[in-house]
Amino acid sequence: MPTPTPAAPGSLPFLGHAHRLARDPLPFITSLRRHGDVVRIRIGPTPAYVVTDPALTRRVLVTDAARFAKGGKIIDALSVFFGDGLATVADGDTHLRNRRLMQPMFNKAHIATRGSAMIDQVRTMVGSWREGEHRDVCADMNDITLAAFLVALFGTDLPAHLRAEFTSLMPAIMKGTIRRTILPSWINRLPLPANRAHAERVAQLRALIDQAIDHRGRQEPDRASGTVDAPDRPAGCPHVAGAQDEAGLFTTLLTAEAGLSRRQLQDEAITLLTGAIETTGTTLAWTLYELTRHPEIERRLRAELAAVCGDRPLRQEDLDRLPYARQVLREAVRKYGPAWMVTRTAICDIDLGGHRIPRGADVVWSPYLHQHDPEYFPEPSTFDPDRWGPDRVQATRGSFYAFGDGRRKCIGESFAWIELQIILATVLQRWPNFRLASRPPRPQAVVTVKPDVMTMTYRSIVSSPES
Ligand code: HEM
C-alpha cells in the first residue's frame, strides 16, 4: 500500500501555496522537511511533489532518472528563448549527442588551457576599481564572470566592441528571462512592450554570437569550417597541442566533425552564457559578504594565498594548492544554493519511497533544501568552511546537490570552481581591505538565491580592526 503523501499546510483556495513561494520561498521550502520525505504542495491549481530526502532526490536524478523527465514550467519558459540548448532540450538522443559533443570543452585539463587568459582578464577588471568608491557587488561579480567566460569561450582576441555589447546586453537578458520564469506563460505570449523588448534583445544576442563565431572563422578558416582536421591534437580538444593560444573553448564545437547548425550553435552559446554568469556571480557576491562578517576566515584565506603566491600575481597552477579557498567557496555554494527549486516531470505512475507519484505530475527538488538539512549540515545557517575539511567532509556525503546529479548534472561544474577561485583570489590579492557599505543583504529567491542589495568599498590600505 502506498503511504499517503502529506500535504503542506497553509494552502489557500485558487492560490494553493503560490503565496508562500512568492512571499517567503526559502523558509517555506526548508520547512517542508518537517512534514515528510515527499510533500505535496499546490502552485495555483497544479499539484507538485517536493522531495525532501536527499536519498530520494538521488533516485529522481540518477537511479530512476528515466522515469523523471527534465521539464516543468521553468524549463518551458526558458526554452522559448534558448531553443534546444543543453539545459532545456528534452531528455533523449539530441541531449545525449550534444552533451557528448560538449563534454570535452569542460574537462579540467581543457579549461586549464584558458586559465592564464581568464586570470589576466579578471586582474585588469578588479584593478580598475577606484579606491573607496561604493560598488554594486552583484553587478561587478556578474560583469567579471561574464568577461572571464567570454575570454574562455570565444578566445582572447574577441574584438573589444563585441565584448562591450555582450556586457551591456546580458544583464537585461538575465532580468527578462527570470521574469519569464515567474509569470504565467499566457502573459509572456501577449504582445506587450516588455515581451517585445525581450525578444529583440535575444535576437541581438543571437546576432552577437554569430559575429563571435564569424570572427573565429576568419582567424582559422580551415578549422572553423571543419574542412581540415589537425592530426596532432586529440579529438575534441583544439588546445592540447599548445598552439591556438588565442582560441576559446567554443572552438571545440565549431570544429566538431558531426557539426551543429548555426541555430544550434547559437542555442548552446546562449545556454552557456546564461547558465554560467548568475550562478557563479551570485556565489562570489555571497562569499565576499561572508568574509566581511568573518575576519578570521578572511585572514586564513589571505595567509594561504600569501604562502602559495607570495607577492606575485596568481597563476593557473596555483589553484590546486589553495584548498581552503575551495572550502570557503563550497560553503558559500552550500549556504546560498544558488539553485533553490528545480523540476522534473513523472513520465509514468511511480512509487517514490512509498509515495505514489501520478504520471504527468511535477516533482520538485531543491539543492537549497538539502544543503540546509541539519542532519548533514549541523547549524545550517552558520557559515563554516571547515565542514568541508578532510576530517568532517564525510558527514556531508550524499546531500550536496548544488550542481545536480546524473545525466543532467551541470556540465560547467569544473569551470565554475576554477572561475570562482580565480576571481576570489584576484580580489583578495588586489584589495587588502573591503567593507560592506550597504545594510546587510537579505536573500531573495528568484532563479538563484540573490542578495537584495549589496554595496562594498575596496581599499589598498589595511585598516586597524577598530577603524
Ligand atoms: C556555482 C555555479 C553553478 C551552479 C551551482 C550550477 C548549477 C546547475 C544545476 C543544479 C544544474 C542541473 C539542473 C537540473 O538538473 O535540471 C545545472 C545544469 C547546467 N549547467 Fe550549471 N551551475 C553552475 C555553473 C555553470 C557554468 C559555469 C556553466 C557553463 C560553463 C553551466 C552550464 C550548465 C548547463 C549547460 C547545464 C545543463 C546540463 C544538461 O542538462 O546536460 N553551469 N547547473
Residues whose N, C-alpha, C, O or C-beta is under 5 A from the ligand:
A	BS01	HEM	L86 A87 L272 G275 A276 T279 T280 T283 G337 P338 A339 V342 T343 Y401 A402 F403 G404 R407 R408 K409 C410 I411 G412 F415 A416
